[in-house]
Amino acid sequence: MSNMQDSGRPGQPQRPQEADRPFCEENLYDSPVTASRILLVEDDGPLRTLTTRNLREHGFEVSAVATGAEMWVTLENEAFDVILLDIMLPGSSGFDILRRLRQTQDVPVIFVSARGGQEDRIIGLELGADDFLPKPFNTRELVARIGAVLRRHKGEVRHQPEPADRNVTFEGWTLSRSRREVRAPSGLQVELTSAEFDLLSAFVSQPQRVIGRERLIELSRARLGESSDRSVDVLVSRLRAKLGAAHDTPLIRTVRGVGYMFTAKVDRS
């Protein structure tokens, strides 16, 4: 859907403003992003064309499609470093597309949408988006967010101490990273959103230690993007509710003014 800052008359894209041109002499968009491949999924033609042109001027390789169906065909033949995804698309919504994508791929996704309300941002992040940029947007901000997501994503391998196939147990619960599932002491699987699972993985990687909110965002593979403390608190509250029903003492304890602590002893096998 069209809602952009980089346009003059509705539907008439202009040449990029000077503020949106690359600052090569200042090395603002250096090597981490210049060779990156971007897939843009945007159904508004003028906005798709303008965004594609602006990103190419900043050194990105860009492929652009108008629908989710076109996106799936493109992904069958090409690999990308980041996907820029609108929510209001013909056919399948961006939320449905991301839900399906996360079943098979972990490619970073940034929602770029006119639906920028808090509830939409939280839903997107819970489904596994890496960031959320509301329209209208400035090209320099989009470029900066892409760069930040790429740096975080590349850093995940360096900062991931646990083998992907290792199971983690605590208080009778079992967390499987390879299957991305959690089972209660009864053996029943507990449904967690992608963000909730990543948050729990962060907690069990640092058991019985106080973790600040910013550090939680770091440890949870940046799925919380640039969320506010309130968004982190909401996710912790939801995760605590799903884990706490069988315990007198909450597995996740609030440390006032600091952050949270996962109270259980963790075993790895």
N, C-alpha and C positions, 0 to 999 in steps of 0.2 A: 504494500500500500504506500502511496506517495505522501511524504511529509518530510521535506528536506530543507536544510538551511542553505544549501549551496545552489539555490535556484532564484530566478527573478520572477517573471510571470509564471503562474501555475502551469506546470507541464513543460516549461521552456528552460532547460538547463543552460547556464552560462559557463564561460570559461572559468577555470578555477581562480579564485582570488589569490593575491600574492601571499596571503597568510597561509594558504593551503599548498603552496609550492614547496618542493624539497629544499632544505637548508643544508646543502651538501658541504658548504664551507664550514659549517658548525658540527658536521658529523652526527646530526641528530638521528639519522636513520641508517645506522652503520650495519655491519655485516650480519648481525643476528636476524635481520628481517629482509635484506635486499634480495636474497635469492629464494625467498619463501613463496610457495604456491598457494593461492587463495581461491576458494570456490565460493562465489557469491550467488545466493538463492534469493531473488527479488523479482516479484511479478510486475512492478511498475517500470515500464520501458525507459522513460527518461531518467529516472533515478538510477536504474541499473547501468545505463550507459555512462552517466556522469560519475558514479562511484567507481566503475571499472576504469575509466580514464584517469581519475585522480589517483587511484591506487597504483596504476602502472607508472604514473609520473613519479611516484615515490619508490619505485624500484621493485614492485611486486609482479609476479606472474599471475594473471587473473583469468579464470574461466567463469562465465556468468550464465545462469539458467533462470528460467521464469517459474518453474514448478518443482514440486517434490519428485514427480515422475521423471523429469529431466535430470534431476540431481542423482537419482539412483542409477540411471543409465551412465552418467558421467563417472560415477564412483566405480563402476564395473571396469572401466578402462584406464582410469588415472588415479593417482594418489595426491593428497593435498595436505598442507601443513595446518591450515585453519579453514573452517567453514563459517561464512557470514550468513546467518539465517533469519529471514523475516518470519513473523508468526502468522500473519493473515495472508495465506496463500490459497490459490484455487485448488480444490481437491482436499488434500491432507493439510492440516495446520502445521505450523512449525513445531508445536509441542508434540504432535503425533509423530512427526518425522524424527525428532530428536529421540523420542522414546524407542522407536524402532532402531535408530542408528546405534544407540548405546548397547544394544544386545550383541553387536558384533564388532564395533569400532570404538576407539578411544580418541579419535581425532579431535582436537580442540574446536569448540563451537562458541561463537559469539552471536547472541541474538541482537539484531538491529531492527527495532520495531517501533511503530507509533503507540503500541500498547505498552507503555512504560510505567504503569502503576505498580505499587508495591506488591500487590498480590501476584501480578503477572511475573515480576522479577523473581519473587520467591519460588513460584512454580517452575520457572525456567531453570533456576539454579538447582532446585531439588531434582529435576529430571536429568541433570548432568551438564548443563551449560557452564562454560568457563567464565563468561562475562555477559553483561547485558547493557547495550547502549541504546537509549531512547532516541527516536526521531523528534524534531530535526537534530542533526548532529553536524559537528565540524570535522572536516577531513583530518586535520592534525590530531584531534582527539581519537578518531578511529584508528589512525596509524599508531598512535601511542599505545592504545589498548591492545592492538594486534601484537605489537612488540612485547608488551608485558606478558601476554598469554604465551607467546612463543618461548620467552625466557623461562617462565615457570614450568612449562611443559618439558622443555629440555632439561631442566633441573630435577625433574621427578626421578629420572633414572639414577642420577648421582645420589639422591637423598632417600632412595627406597632401600632400607636395610633388610627387609624380609623377602625371602624367596616367594614367588607368586603362588607356589603350590603348597605352602606351609599352612597348616591349620593352627588356630589359636583357640584355647579353651579358658573359660573363667566361670567360676560358680556354677558349673554344669552346662554352661552355654558353649556352643562351638561356632567359630567364625571361619569360613573358608574363603580365602582371597581369590583362589582360582575360579571358583564357582560364583563368587560374590553373593554368598548366602549366609544367613545366620539361623541357627537352630537352638530352640529353647531346651532346658533340661529334659523336657518331656519328649524331645525328638522332633517336635513340630517345627516347621520352618516359619520364621517370623518375617513378614513382608516389610522391607525397608526401601525407601527411595534411594536413588543413587547418592544424593548428598548425605543422607543419614548413614548409609553404609560407609562412605568415606570418612565421615566424622567418627564413627565407632572404630574404624581402623586406626585413626589418629590417636584415639584414647588408648587402645590396647597396645599401641607402640610405645606409649609413655605411661605405664600403669603406676598408680600410687604416687604420682607427682603432679604438682600444680601446673596447669597449662593456661597461659593467657589467651585471650580471644584472638589476637593477631597471630600467635603461634599456632593456634588451632587451624586457622585458615591456611597457613603454610603447610602444616602436616597433612591436612585433608586434601592434598593435591590440587589446591586452589579452586575447588569446585564452588566455593562460596564467593569467588570473584572478588569484587570490591564492596561486599555487603557491609551494612552497618552492624554495630554491636547487637542491635535489636534482632536482625536476621539470624545471627549466630545463636542468640538466646532462644529464639523460636525453634530452631532446629534441635538444640540441646533439649528443650522441653519435650518435643515430640519423641526424640530418641529415648529420653528418660522414661516417658510413659510406656513405651513399648518394652523396655527392659525391666521396669521396676515393679511390675504387677506381682511377681513371685518373691519379692524381697522386702523385709522390714526396713533394712537400710538401703537407701538408693545407691545404685552402682556408680552414678555420676553425682558428685557433691559440688555444690556451689561454694567457692571461696570468695567471699564478698570483697569487691574492689579489685580483684585480681583476675579470676577466671574460674576454671573448673578442675576437678580431680577425679580420675577413674579409680575407685576405691578397691576394686577386686585384685587379687593376685592372678597373674596371667601365666599360663603355661603354653609353650610352643612345641609342636610335634611335626 
